[in-house]
Amino acid sequence: MQDIFEKIHGKINAEYLEFRFHRKLYTVLVITKEHFEIKSYGDFSGVGVRVLKNGAWGFASTSSFRYEKIMECAERALKIAEVSSQIKKKSIELSGGNLATGYFKTPGYEDILNTGIEDKADFIKEINKDILSSGADSTKVFYREALEERIIWTSDGANAKINLSKPEITTIAYVKKDGEIVDNLFGVGINGSWKSLIKKFPENFGEDFAKETKKIANAEHPPGGMANVILEPSVVGLLAHEAIGHTVEGDMVLTGCATTGKLGKRVASELITLVDSGDEGEAAGTIYVDDEGVIAGKTVVIDKGILKSYLLDRERAKVFGVESTGNARAYEYSDIPLIRMRNTYIERGEWKKDEIIEDTRYGFLLSGARGGQADSNAEFMFGISKVYEIKNGSIEKLYRGTTLTGNAFEVLSNVDAVSREFEFAMGYGQCGKWQPAKVDGGGPYLRTIALLGGM
Amino acid sequence: MDFRYIVEKYAKNYEIYVYKARNIEVNAEVDEFKSATRDYIEGIGIRIFDRCVGYAYTNSLDVEDVEYAARKAAKMAKISEEDYHIPENLGKRDVRTFSTEDFFVEDAIYHLTEMMNAAREANPFVRIDSASFSASIGERELITPTENFSEKFSHFSYVILGMEVKNEVAGSFNIEMGGTLDFKSINTREVGFALGESVKDTSYASKIDSFVGDAVFSPLFFYEIFIECLLNNVNGLNIISGSSVLKDKRGEKILGNISVEDNPLIDYMTSSYSFDREGVEPKRKYIVENGVLKTFLHNTKTSYVLGEKSTGNAAGGFRNPPIVGSGNIIVYGEEEKLENIIGNIKRGLLINRISGEVKINGDFSGAVKCSFLVEDGEIKKPIKNVQIYGNIFSLLKEDVVVSMERKNFGGAIVPYVAVRNIKVIS
């Protein structure tokens, strides 16, 4: 494929040319209660070509791997760039970056390929059966798998092949209580093997999950108001990704958001170091190389409370006068690369989790992030599955899920304890920003003050 | 290519869905034209009914790739228990879904620019966060052992996000969108103008005291807070899973005087189709008529599990087995001019959107954004740091007034809706 790209490069007169061969193979199994709702396999593959000409982008794609079709595609991208350059006010220029060459692969890639679909179906059927037989009224269990092969070739020297395997299992249990339906969700998604994935589901998972759901259904709603809260890793990950991470994406920063003009300034407690990294082992947002051919390394966004870096592609890096942080990502071959996060997390601290609980006179431990929204000013609202009351240093009572609201930078400025225990916990599901992206997030347990919703 | 010949090697009963489309997308970001893309997507989805059901797809129509997909679909069918249902009542209706082949990148750039300029014309202080215009022109085809339906389409959709910025003070952003299948009806100017108007004077929002009062929901907010929740609750998949709170309420009066129609047969609306994703004939129907829950939405699978008939609501593209979707959604109620609705409010809110969540049971909570205090019949001022919460089904149990003015988003026609006794916390 690289031979074709090089041959076409010789015939296209542009400032920059980028080819992306992108094969994605998907498997989806979904069980709803007793029924297999979906059993699907898919292949969505092709080549995307991006051209920078006269300071404007042009992008086109094709599902064919033949030279003639890719050449046609490159010519179309060139023409689009030429048309676009006529109305563009500011010319685009690109920064450099740590360009990748060579082969990058998820450890255990072959394990996913070699595990039969029957084994995968049997595993989720067993989990589903256990949840239903342990008292849940209904269920949904998903297995999703994406196997990716990418070749990124750019006219300024990137030439990398990347193979990724991203399997995930998500379970939802439903329990009826006084005419109301209460649900509970648990999911795991990784960059790794089938064996690594199923290790995250212990033998008695289904039974424990159903019991937990029944406990939530029988619990009262928590009291609302400002409170001391201990956030567990999935909530910390959601905060890091949704409420902070999006505000440091270079395109958002240029639009105008909470972090615009704040580089070098204090934005959080000195206990907070926030990182976005494209190479974190089994964390699901691991990509090794971004879709502009830049090594997707570790970017320290907030260092001990000080805003140090934005997340950038090569275009926005040039605007800020720095190098790309390797955050340009395209979901499929037909998508244009956008600035996206990878694995976004807060680094571990000095406390033990139990010490933080023991040190809390009155507050709540918030567990199980359920998604949410955040605005560009970092105001957020997240759903939480489980709320545990803490009294005099011990966990006393389980409450039902609620909402957590606040301004992310204020919440992080009020952090006074960060645990050594650390976890990535957002690997299932995807982030949406015009196109999906597989990301992960997490962190330690941390204590702060925030507004809990009540009834 | 004879797709039947390939698939019949693996099963007698099958459904083949073929999709071909030329797509154009142009984008703007931070007040500036950003990029243009063009691609041609073709693909085939094969569902095999061989005592069990299996599905596979590929975005290549080469013989070897189609054959591999057919073999994979047959393999997927074999991995689970009996799941036998074959779509029936296949048929096609007349509805206009195609208007032109002649639409190019230059046309898309023209409409994007028009939308952005109209926003600036309505409000010189608007900052356009992002905007996009998409066109998709192509054909879809459904092949079964006995039928072969096809339909051409030309789909145009556009969205603009922006906020007002005065003296570097930014207000809350808002969103406007539109869509049509008829290139002559593209209303990017109207949509851009609406965005500029909707964020006017929001730069200097102020706090207010908590109260319980009336609220007028904008059409887009009403769609997000109520219609999406209703559609989730009448979706056959959620009836089966038990997650729907309306599961046992068909035939009951669940709301006040509101009616919600699902109509896939309106010429040139973006959720119109002449045959559904399984080839079942589409129908016009009320989901809720004068507050009474009339129907759930089904594809063949969900109707089979529940012992009912498909409502012609199978939806989706070639990359998924058919899911359950809806046609164009039209909301009806007791009508009044918007001016009069606001004129009758003593103390309340005009809400354009919330940053928050709506649960499937109708519970909602969130911070209102780009919204205004209404007092003594007049829109007084933009507000900030205000939360609302409640249950949307409970709020709509009372009779409500809807505006004569309606917004057409392409796949829905929705009025402003006035509700009472909403809890406003600040």
Interface residues (C-beta under 8 A of the other chain):
Chain A: V28 T32 K33 H35 F36 E37 I38 K39 S40 Y41 G42 D43 F44 S45 G46 A56 W57 G58 F59 A60 S61 T62 S63 S64 R76 I80 V83 S84 I87 K88 K89 K90 I117 E118 A121 K125 D137 S138 T139 K140 Y174 K176 E180 I181 D183 D251 L254 T255 G256 S334 I336 G371 G372 Q373 A374 D375 S376 E379 F380 M381 G383 T403 T405 W434 G453
Chain B: N23 E29 V30 E32 F33 K34 S35 A36 T37 R38 D39 Y40 I41 E42 G43 V53 G54 Y55 A56 Y57 T58 N59 S60 D65 Y68 A69 K72 A73 K75 M76 A77 I79 S80 E81 D83 V105 E106 I109 T113 R127 D129 S130 S132 V165 A170 S172 F173 L237 I240 S241 G242 S243 V245 K301 V305 R319 N320 P321 S355 G356 E357 I360 N361 S365 G366 A367 K369 Q387 Y389
